[in-house]
């Protein structure tokens, strides 16, 4: 049987998933690569992999896209790793530097700025540009909040705006996957999540960042009906940008 090719994100928030996969019989059935979110999405869109833990904003671009797991990268309110960092209050932001690592966070920033904060904003991907604010995600945000006058946690701002949780990334396939594999895949992901406390002892604790609170409390991995509702609402807002 051909191995199923899987791309996953190489951030701390996916460590439980990777641990579960690497400590299951699935490892013999797959080719696993670890990528930044944009590359993960590109591989799935281009057919280089069969399943990807992709930023949800990329789902409409994935041929034959369908979610194949009961788990995701999500939060119910603040997530503490997806931010708009700013030198001015939100209602004064006119320019924003986007993060090259994730289209979901960039689109979430656009949605929040337009529909929540009601601001007309100019965006740039120029890493050298001077802007009022910047989007930053993942491990690169750890311990950074104190460096900015304002830190808008986009998970919390989305909750303030919609009353819903948020899904940052989901396990998406671009072709039919055998149900037996999906069952084993869910089991492996659940096992990894059950080992989060053990994982903490193996991870380097960043300065000025509560890694235990992040993995056990801020991140919410269940792909609930409310998260699915939020996902559909978010994708609908993207079409209005």
C-alpha positions in Angstrom: 0.0 0.0 0.0 1.3 3.5 -0.9 2.1 5.5 2.2 -0.2 8.5 3.0 1.8 11.7 2.8 1.1 14.1 5.7 2.3 17.6 6.3 2.1 19.1 9.8 3.1 22.4 11.2 6.3 22.6 13.2 5.2 24.8 16.0 4.9 24.0 19.8 1.1 23.9 19.4 1.4 20.8 17.3 3.8 18.9 19.5 1.0 16.8 21.1 -0.2 15.8 17.6 3.3 14.9 16.4 4.0 12.9 19.6 0.8 10.9 19.1 1.6 10.2 15.5 5.2 9.2 16.1 4.2 6.9 18.9 1.6 5.0 17.0 1.5 2.3 14.4 0.6 5.0 11.9 4.2 5.9 11.5 4.7 2.8 9.3 1.9 3.9 7.0 2.8 7.5 6.4 5.5 9.9 5.1 5.4 12.9 7.6 7.0 16.3 6.9 7.1 19.3 9.3 6.5 22.7 7.7 5.5 26.3 8.4 1.8 26.8 7.8 2.0 28.4 4.4 4.2 25.6 3.1 1.9 23.0 4.6 -1.1 24.6 2.7 0.9 24.8 -0.5 1.8 21.2 -0.4 -1.8 20.1 0.1 -3.1 22.5 -2.6 -0.5 21.2 -5.1 -1.1 17.6 -4.3 2.4 16.9 -2.9 0.7 15.5 0.3 -2.6 13.8 1.0 -3.4 15.3 4.4 -2.2 18.6 5.9 -2.7 20.5 9.1 -3.5 23.6 7.2 -4.4 27.2 8.0 -8.2 27.2 7.6 -8.1 30.2 5.2 -6.5 27.9 2.7 -9.3 25.3 2.7 -11.2 26.9 -0.2 -8.1 26.6 -2.4 -7.6 22.8 -1.7 -9.0 20.6 -4.4 -11.7 18.2 -3.0 -11.0 19.5 0.5 -12.6 17.7 3.5 -11.7 17.7 7.1 -10.5 14.2 8.3 -10.0 14.5 12.0 -11.9 15.3 15.2 -9.1 17.6 16.3 -7.7 21.0 15.3 -5.6 23.9 16.5 -8.2 26.1 18.1 -9.0 28.3 21.1 -12.0 29.4 23.1 -11.0 33.0 23.5 -7.4 34.0 24.0 -4.8 31.7 22.4 -1.6 33.6 23.4 0.2 32.9 20.1 -1.7 34.7 17.4 -1.4 38.5 17.7 -1.7 41.9 16.2 1.1 43.7 18.0 0.7 47.5 17.7 2.3 50.8 18.7 -1.1 52.5 18.7 -4.6 51.6 19.9 -6.7 49.5 17.4 -8.8 52.4 16.4 -5.7 54.3 15.3 -4.1 51.6 13.2 -3.6 52.6 9.6 -0.9 50.2 8.4 -0.2 46.6 9.2 2.7 44.3 8.4 1.4 40.7 7.6 3.1 37.5 8.8 4.6 35.4 5.9 3.9 32.2 7.9 0.1 32.0 7.9 -2.7 33.1 5.6 -5.3 32.4 8.2 -3.9 34.8 10.8 -3.4 37.4 8.1 -7.0 37.0 7.0 -8.2 37.0 10.6 -6.4 40.3 11.1 -8.1 41.7 8.0 -11.5 40.5 9.1 -11.0 42.0 12.6 -9.7 45.3 11.4 -12.5 45.8 8.9 -15.6 44.3 10.7 -14.6 44.4 14.4 -12.4 47.5 14.8 -14.0 49.3 11.7 -10.6 50.5 10.4 -9.4 51.1 6.9 -5.9 49.7 6.8 -3.1 49.4 4.3 -1.3 46.0 4.5 2.2 45.1 3.5 4.3 42.0 3.3 7.5 44.0 3.2 9.5 42.8 6.3 11.5 46.1 6.4 8.4 48.4 6.2 7.6 50.7 9.2 4.0 50.1 10.2 1.7 50.9 13.1 1.1 47.2 13.7 2.2 43.7 12.7 0.7 40.3 12.6 2.8 37.6 14.4 2.0 34.0 15.1 3.3 30.8 16.7 6.5 30.3 18.8 7.9 33.6 17.6 5.3 35.5 19.7 6.4 33.8 23.0 7.5 36.5 25.5 7.0 39.3 23.0 3.8 41.0 24.4 5.8 43.3 26.7 7.7 44.7 23.8 4.7 46.4 22.3 2.3 49.1 23.6 -0.7 47.0 22.5 -1.0 43.3 22.0 -4.4 42.2 20.5 -4.9 38.4 21.0 -6.9 37.5 17.9 -8.5 34.5 19.4 -9.9 36.8 22.1 -10.9 39.6 19.7 -12.7 37.1 17.5 -14.6 35.9 20.6 -15.4 39.5 21.5 -16.6 40.0 17.9 -18.7 36.9 17.3 -19.1 35.1 20.6 -17.5 32.0 19.1 -14.3 30.0 19.4 -11.8 29.9 16.6 -10.1 27.3 14.4 -6.6 28.3 13.2 -5.7 25.0 11.5 -7.5 21.8 10.7 -6.5 18.4 9.4 -7.7 18.5 5.7 -7.4 15.9 2.9 -7.5 16.5 -0.8 -8.6 13.0 -1.7 -10.6 10.1 -0.2 -8.9 8.6 2.8 -9.8 5.1 4.1 -12.1 5.3 7.2 -9.9 2.7 9.0 -6.9 5.1 8.6 -9.0 8.1 9.8 -10.0 6.1 12.9 -6.4 5.2 13.7 -5.4 8.8 13.0 -7.9 10.2 15.4 -6.8 7.7 18.0 -3.1 8.7 17.6 -4.0 12.5 17.9 -6.1 11.8 21.0 -3.2 9.8 22.5 -0.8 12.7 21.9 -3.1 15.1 23.6 -3.3 12.9 26.6 0.4 13.2 27.0 0.7 17.0 27.1 1.9 17.1 30.7 4.7 14.6 29.9 5.6 16.6 26.8 6.0 19.7 28.9 9.0 18.2 30.6 10.7 17.7 27.3 10.1 21.2 25.9 12.4 24.2 26.5 10.4 26.8 28.5 10.7 30.2 26.8 11.4 33.2 29.0 8.4 35.2 30.1 5.9 32.7 28.7 3.7 30.1 30.5 4.1 27.1 28.3 2.0 24.9 30.6 -0.9 27.3 30.5 -0.5 27.5 26.7 -0.6 23.8 26.0 -3.2 22.8 28.7 -5.5 25.8 28.8 -5.1 28.3 26.0 -5.1 25.9 23.1 -8.3 23.9 22.6 -8.0 21.0 20.3 -11.5 19.5 20.0 -13.2 20.3 16.7 -16.6 21.0 18.2 -19.8 22.0 16.4 -19.2 25.6 17.7 -15.7 25.6 16.1 -17.2 24.3 12.8 -19.7 27.1 13.0 -17.0 29.6 13.6 -15.0 28.2 10.7 -17.9 28.7 8.3 -18.5 32.2 9.5 -14.8 33.1 9.2 -14.6 31.8 5.6 -17.8 33.8 4.8 -16.1 37.0 6.1 -13.0 36.4 4.0 -15.2 36.6 0.9 -16.3 40.1 1.9 -12.8 41.5 2.3 
